[in-house]
Amino acid sequence: MNFAEMTAKMAAGDGFIAALDQSGGSTPKALAGYGVGEDAWSSEAEMFDLIHSMRERIITSPVFTGDKVIGAILFERTMDGTAGGKPVPAALIEKGVVPFIKIDKGLEAEENGVQLMKPMPELDALLARSKALGVYGTKERSVINSANAAGIAAAVAQQFEVGRQVLAHGMMPILEPEVNIKSETRAECDAILLEEMLKNLEGMDQQVMLKLSLPVHPGKFDALVDHPKVLRVVALSGGYKRPEACVELSKNRGIIASFSRALLEDLRHQMSQAEFDAALGEAIDAIHRGSTQKI
């Protein structure tokens, strides 16, 4: 797939994006869910080797194909690794799966109800290296915890600023201002976020992708789904278990999944390959239905 073919797949592909980008503090939790305890490693390098083995097992599984999984978001170390003896981005592209990379370096402390992204001084170098490996786009996450208009405006402005930097490298940014689904003012957050997103989109001369929490009120983000400057809107599971996440997803037309925990929750290190492929296949089928069969 070349860049134009990847863009076409992202615009209209009949499937969802797998989020395989757990990093830093979220890695032990992901490994624990996979049945690997903290006693299984004695260094950060060993921990990342274990999570890479899990991701390689997913990517090389015969059920993980571009028919239903149209994209995959990678952690930087995963991008730099191999799957089935091939560089991970190349292995994905060969399967018809469009590769993305998570570029944010974590979150700042909360201020004005939001957590902005930490500075990324080496972003230009990372983008150049990623593009050279065949990576199509990026994903960058900040978090909205409460309905503070100034805070949400700052989070969205930062997302678009980083997005422009990504676009300048000829890559597609997925902007992810996540609304915390445990927020007591979640519906108000959705409303302010929508207003700020529409405002910032008007100043764009290129398309971006958006990754959002599933809204409290289904259809709330229809204006973003339909916006000419938005290539595709994807949704995170945000802490929902897979069945609930898929039901909520199915209520929102035009939005496809970009799930992490909801994709991986039934996979275990101890499974035989047949058991692993069956569990992964069931998860892929369920998330695909939620992405493509709307209520």
N, C-alpha and C positions, 0 to 999 in steps of 0.2 A: 504493500500500500504506500502510495506517495502522499504528500500533504493534502492535496485536493481530495483524494479518495478517503483519507481519514476524516476530513471535514464533512464530507458527504455522509459518512457513517455516523458521525456524531450528530449531524442535523436530523437524520431520519432513520437511523438504525433501530431495528426492532429488538431491543434488549436493554441491558443495564450496565453500569460501571462497577467493577469490583474494587473496593478500597483495601489495598494490601500495604498500607503505609503506616502501621503502628510504629512508633519510635520512642526513644527515651523512656520516660516514666510509664508509658502505656504498654511497653513490651512485656514486662513480667506478668501483667494481668492477662495479656493475650496468650502467653505461654501457659499460664495456669489454666486458662479455659481450654487449652489444647491438651491438658493432662501432663504438663511438664512443670514440676515444682522448682523453686529457687535453689534447691540443693543440687540441681542438675548442672549448674555452672558455677565457676569460681572467678570469672572475669567478665567484663562487658563484652569482650571479643567473643567469648564462648556463648554468651547470651544471644548475641546477634547471629552467630552461626546457627543456633537452634531455631531462631525465628525464620532465618533464611531457608533452612531445610523445610520448614512448614510451608513457606511460600512456594518453594520449588516444587513441592509435592502437589500443591494446588495447580500451579501453572502447567505442569507436565501431565496432569490428569487428563484422560481422554474425554471427560465430560466438560472440561473447561475449554470452550471453543468460542470463536467469534459469532456463532449462530445465535447465542443468547447473551453472552458476555461481550459487549461491544467495546469496552475499555477497561483499563486497570490502572489504578493509582499506586505508584511505587514509593517506598522510602529510598533515600539516596543510596544507602548501602545495597539495597536490593537491585537497584538499577545498575550498580557497578558489578554485581555478581553474575552468575551463570545459572541457567536452567536447562537441564538436558544437554549440557556441554556447550550451550550457546549463550552469548550475552543476553540477559533477560529481555531488553527491549526487542531484540531480533527474534527471540523465541515467541514473544507475544505477537509481533507483527506477522510471523509465519502462520500463526493460528487465526489471524483475522481480528486480533484484539489490539485496540489503539492504546499505546502507552502514555501515561502521564507521570509526573513526579511531584511529590509533596516538597514544597520549597520553604515553608515557614520554619522558623527555629524555635517555636514555642511561643508562649503568651506572656505578656507583661502582667504585673499585678493589676487587680481591678481598679478602675477609676471611672467615675461617672457611669457606673453600672455596666461597663464593658471591659473586656480584656483585649487590648490591641496586640498585634504581632510584634515580637521583638525585632530589633534592627537586623538587617540581612546584608552586611557589608560585602560579602563575597557572592552576591546573587548573580551578577553579570557573568562571572566565571562559571558558576554552576549551570546557568542557562546555556552558555556556549557549549559546555561539555555534554549536557543533556541532549541538545539538538544534534550534536555530532554523532550521538549514539542512536539517533532515530526517534527520540522521544517527541511526541506531538505537542504536549501541553503541560500545564502545571496546576497545582492546587494549593491554595493558601488559606489558612483558617484563623479567624478571630471569633470571639464569643461575646454574645449579648446576654446579660443576666437580668437586666431590669429595664423598664420603659423610660429611660432617660434620653430625651431628644438630642441633647448635645453629645452625649456619649455615642449613641447610635450613628449620628451624623459623622462623627470622627472615625468610627470603625468602617463605615462604608467608604468614606473618602480615602482612607488608607488602602482599602481593598482595590479601589480603582487606580490609585497611584501605582501600586505594585503591578496591577494588571497592565497598565501602559508600558511598564518596563519589560514585562514578558512579551507583549505584542511587538515591541521594538526589536526583539530577537527572532521574530518570525514564528512565535509559538502561541498557542491558545491558552489563556488563563481561565481556570475555574475559580471564581471569586466565592469564598465561603464565609460569610458573616453568620455564624451559627447562633440561633436563638436557643438558649438553654430550655429544654422541655420541662424542667422543674421550676422555671420562673413563675412567680405568683402573678406577674403582669404579662404573661406570654402573649395574649391576644393583642394587647396594646403594643408590645414589641413588634409583632407582625405588621401592624398598621404603620408604625413609624418607619420600620425597615422598608416596607413597600414604597412609601413616599420618597425616602432617600435614594433607593435604588433607581426609581424612575427619573428622579432629578439628575442623578449622575449619568445615567444612560444617555440622556439628551446631549451630553457633551462628548460622546464617543463617536469616532468616525470608523471604528472597526467593531466587529462582533466579539462578545465574550460569552463564556458559559457561567452559570450560577449554580452553587450548591447550597441549598437552604434546608432548614428544619421543616418538617411537615407542619403546615399551618393549623392553628386551632380550628378555624373555619374553612372547610374544604372549598377550593376554588379561589381562595384569597389571593393567590399569586398568578391568576389567569392573565393579568395585564403583562406580567413578566414573560410568561410562556409565549404570548403573542407578539412580544416586542421585536421589531426588526433588528435591533442591535444585540439580541440574545440568541445565540446558536442553539442552546438547549438548557433546560432547567433540570437539575438532578436533586435528589433528596437524600439526606443522611438519616440513618435509623435513630440516632440521637439517644440511645438507651432503651428504646422499645425492643421487646423480644420480636423475633421474626414474624410470627403470625399477626401480631398487632400492627407492626410496621407495614406489612404488606396490605393489610386492610386499609390503613390510613392512606397509604400510597395510592391504592386503587380508587380512592375518592377524588383524586386530583388529576384532572386531564392534562395530558402533555408533559407530565413530570415522570421521570424514570428514576430508578434507585441508584444510589452510590453507597451501598451498605458495606460495613466492615464487620462489626460484632454479629449482626443479624445473618451475615453470610457464613461466618465461621463457627457459630455457637454449638453445632452438633459434631464438629470434627475433633477427633482425639488421636494423639500420637500413637496410642496402643492399637489402633484399628489395623486390620489387614488391608491390603491395597483394595480389595474388592469392597470391603465395608466402607473404606474412606471414599471411594469413587461413588458408591451408592448414596452416602450421606451428603456429599458435595452436590451430586446431581439433584437430589431432592431440594436442597437449598436453592440451587440455581433455578430450578423449575418454578418454585414458589415465588421467588423475587421477580422472575421474568413475567409471571402472570400478573403480579401487582403493578409492574411497569407498563404492561401492554394491554391488559383487560380491565377497562375502567367501568366503575359503577355509574 
